[in-house]
Amino acid sequence: MPYVNIKLTREQEPITAEQKTALIRGVTDLLVEVVRRGPKTTVVVIDEIDTDNYGIGGETVTVLRGQKR
């Protein structure tokens, strides 16, 4: 059973439900085509990560981008 986890940053302009649906359908279709697994056994999870919840080089991404929370 394919299990795909897509991690995206939670931005000021959010990803819409329609965009998430398109990602899920597109990834599912790709796995069906490439690895020949049925779509009913393919799991796609989208995690949106707040930029305060991860960092690079000792700083949060929020700080690196100069955003205020």
N, C-alpha and C positions, 0 to 999 in steps of 0.2 A: 504494500500500500504506500504510494508516494505521499510524503508529508512535506509541504513547503511552507517556510516561515518567512514572510516579507516584513522587514523592519524599515519603517519610514519615520523621519523626524516630524514631530507635530509642529507645523509652521503657522505663521500668522494667518495665512490663507489656507484653511483646512482642505484636506482631500475629501471630495464629495462621496456620497454613497454610490453614485453612478460610476465614479472613477474606481472605487474599490470593487464594484461588481465587474467592471471591465478587466481589472487586474486578475481577479479570481477566475473569470472565464478564460482569459488569455493564457494564464499559466496552466490551467487544466487542459486546454486544447493542445498546448505545446507538449505536455507530458504524454497525452494520448498519442500524439503524432510521433514523438521521439522514442519513448520507452514502451509504447504499446500497452499501456495500462488503462483500464476502463475508468471513465470519468466518475463513476459512482464510488470508486475506491480512492480517489484523489482528494486529499485534504489540503486546503490552502488557508493559512492564518495570516492576518495582517496585524502587526503590532505598531502602534504609533507611540514614539518615544519622545517625551518632553525634553527639550534641549538643556534643561537643568539636570537631567538624569544621566548624562554621560559627558565625558570630557576628553580632551586631547592635550597632551603636554602639561597636565596638571591644572588646567582650567576647564570650566564647564563650557559647552558650546555656546550657551547663552552669552557668557562673558566674551568669548572669542568673537562672536558676531556683533558685539556691542549693543545687544538688545537689553531692554529693561523689562523686568517682571514686576 
